[in-house]
Amino acid sequence: MRVLVTGSNGLIGSEAVVHFSGLGADVVGVDNNMRAVFFGPEGDTRWNQRRLEREAKGFSHLELDIRNRDGVLKLLETERFDLIVHCAAQPSHDLAARMPFEDFDVNAGGTLNLLEGVRRHQPEAVFVLTSTNKVYGDAPNELPVKELPTRWEYAREEDYTGISEECRIDRCLHSLFGASKVAADVIAQEYGRYFGLKIGVFRGGCLTGPQHSGVELHGFLSYLAKTALTGKTYRIFGYKGKQVRDNIHCRDVLRAVHRFYEAPRPGEVYNIGGGRANSCSILEAADLVAELGGGRLKTEYVDKARQGDHICYISDLRKLESHYPGWKVEISLRDILSEMIDSWRVRNRHTA
Ligand SMILES: NC(=O)c1ccc[n+]([C@@H]2O[C@H](COP(=O)([O-])OP(=O)(O)OC[C@H]3O[C@@H](n4cnc5c(N)ncnc54)[C@H](O)[C@@H]3O)[C@@H](O)[C@H]2O)c1
């Protein structure tokens, strides 16, 4: 089996490399460390690339910018892949507002380059796009919520299962990042539906794991654990710190990607996240980090929510679970955080 992973230095991409190389596949990873351009030295992902080069058998790294149309088309013309897992992206709302061209060119343009390369040169390949729940913009905030001591909660029982793929994606506020991801999401669906390609679109909630290079602008759980450990101050933006996210370990994400590869569908969309069991607010996450020995988080409250930020977002996983029976979230929030704390301890030691 040959697999192409874009964004292979990043969180989900590197997990894709580990997953498929662990099964004996040849994996080509494309990444140009653009995360360091987006987020500065803290977002640098070369450490993860070196880890893969050391540890993942059958892995080779290709320094390629997915905006380079000729380079992407050439790659797909000259090398064959059974599966393409597309994870390269600009992932932050705030950065998109500062760098709108880079954001759109990477998220939308880069995705188009890959899809067209697949259509022209290897239409039999399975293609997975890591999309995001931000394609729903702030529409999920229209659900009524009630305030509990440590979190916001859906007020109506029928909403408890969370946000499904039926949630609308337009006529709401997205941020430019959400809009560029909508473009990628819809065009990927179109290559599936119009051209009959085997394309799965996975709309992630909070995808995370020990190798996450969380920064203030992206990767909340990872950044929270790191901040607690280093004794620095975590800024909470609005909603009293009771905003809820559902967190899924990237290994569980890759298990779903693998199931899709085994039984692909043309242009299908799935929500993927930790679901209710792995949901937490910022306040609850801070308590859990302290309980797990990661230190008590110092916080500063900024009385203004990030524009369009979800108040309570829990992914409804029923469609994914029904199309791929046996797949379910296996790694608990507690285990995710324990792994994360251990990983930051090691990484902080190396950078100290
Ligand atoms: N992490 C999350 O919570 C989350 C949630 C929902 C959706 N997603 C989606 O999952 C995907 C992967 O996210 P992630 O958290 O692994 O992000 P990440 O930032 O950790 O990884 C993305 C990688 O892509 C690389 N990259 C960026 N621009 C590139 C370019 N032009 N050419 C080549 N490589 C480039 C970066 O250097 C980085 O290593 C993204 O599409 C993101 O929108 C992530």
PDBQT file of the ligand as one rigid body, heavy atoms in Angstrom, charges set to zero:
ROOT
HETATM    1  N1  LIG A 401      -6.375  20.136  15.249  1.00  0.00    +0.000 N 
HETATM    2  C1  LIG A 401      -7.660  20.404  15.288  1.00  0.00    +0.000 C 
HETATM    3  O1  LIG A 401      -8.242  20.648  16.339  1.00  0.00    +0.000 OA
HETATM    4  C2  LIG A 401      -8.481  20.381  14.033  1.00  0.00    +0.000 A 
HETATM    5  C3  LIG A 401      -9.854  20.481  14.148  1.00  0.00    +0.000 A 
HETATM    6  C4  LIG A 401     -10.636  20.443  13.012  1.00  0.00    +0.000 A 
HETATM    7  C5  LIG A 401     -10.039  20.307  11.786  1.00  0.00    +0.000 A 
HETATM    8  N2  LIG A 401      -8.706  20.229  11.683  1.00  0.00    +0.000 N 
HETATM    9  C6  LIG A 401      -8.134  20.135  10.347  1.00  0.00    +0.000 C 
HETATM   10  O2  LIG A 401      -7.235  19.053  10.277  1.00  0.00    +0.000 OA
HETATM   11  C7  LIG A 401      -6.174  19.368   9.394  1.00  0.00    +0.000 C 
HETATM   12  C8  LIG A 401      -4.864  19.154  10.074  1.00  0.00    +0.000 C 
HETATM   13  O3  LIG A 401      -4.837  19.951  11.227  1.00  0.00    +0.000 OA
HETATM   14  P1  LIG A 401      -3.653  19.860  12.254  1.00  0.00    +0.000 P 
HETATM   15  O4  LIG A 401      -4.191  20.204  13.576  1.00  0.00    +0.000 OA
HETATM   16  O5  LIG A 401      -2.901  18.602  12.046  1.00  0.00    +0.000 OA
HETATM   17  O6  LIG A 401      -2.798  21.115  11.750  1.00  0.00    +0.000 OA
HETATM   18  P2  LIG A 401      -1.227  21.347  11.891  1.00  0.00    +0.000 P 
HETATM   19  O7  LIG A 401      -1.023  22.814  11.776  1.00  0.00    +0.000 OA
HETATM   20  O8  LIG A 401      -0.676  20.630  13.069  1.00  0.00    +0.000 OA
HETATM   21  O9  LIG A 401      -0.670  20.616  10.591  1.00  0.00    +0.000 OA
HETATM   22  C9  LIG A 401      -0.771  21.161   9.307  1.00  0.00    +0.000 C 
HETATM   23  C10 LIG A 401       0.570  20.942   8.627  1.00  0.00    +0.000 C 
HETATM   24  O10 LIG A 401       0.440  21.433   7.304  1.00  0.00    +0.000 OA
HETATM   25  C11 LIG A 401       1.676  22.046   6.955  1.00  0.00    +0.000 C 
HETATM   26  N3  LIG A 401       1.406  23.005   5.892  1.00  0.00    +0.000 N 
HETATM   27  C12 LIG A 401       0.748  24.187   6.016  1.00  0.00    +0.000 A 
HETATM   28  N4  LIG A 401       0.724  24.810   4.838  1.00  0.00    +0.000 NA
HETATM   29  C13 LIG A 401       1.363  24.007   3.955  1.00  0.00    +0.000 A 
HETATM   30  C14 LIG A 401       1.666  24.120   2.580  1.00  0.00    +0.000 A 
HETATM   31  N5  LIG A 401       1.294  25.196   1.880  1.00  0.00    +0.000 N 
HETATM   32  N6  LIG A 401       2.307  23.100   1.981  1.00  0.00    +0.000 NA
HETATM   33  C15 LIG A 401       2.704  22.007   2.682  1.00  0.00    +0.000 A 
HETATM   34  N7  LIG A 401       2.463  21.856   4.003  1.00  0.00    +0.000 NA
HETATM   35  C16 LIG A 401       1.802  22.855   4.626  1.00  0.00    +0.000 A 
HETATM   36  C17 LIG A 401       2.154  22.702   8.243  1.00  0.00    +0.000 C 
HETATM   37  O11 LIG A 401       3.542  22.955   8.250  1.00  0.00    +0.000 OA
HETATM   38  C18 LIG A 401       1.729  21.686   9.279  1.00  0.00    +0.000 C 
HETATM   39  O12 LIG A 401       2.770  20.779   9.586  1.00  0.00    +0.000 OA
HETATM   40  C19 LIG A 401      -6.413  20.807   8.940  1.00  0.00    +0.000 C 
HETATM   41  O13 LIG A 401      -7.076  20.776   7.707  1.00  0.00    +0.000 OA
HETATM   42  C20 LIG A 401      -7.321  21.368   9.996  1.00  0.00    +0.000 C 
HETATM   43  O14 LIG A 401      -8.135  22.409   9.499  1.00  0.00    +0.000 OA
HETATM   44  C21 LIG A 401      -7.895  20.252  12.786  1.00  0.00    +0.000 A 
ENDROOT
TORSDOF 0
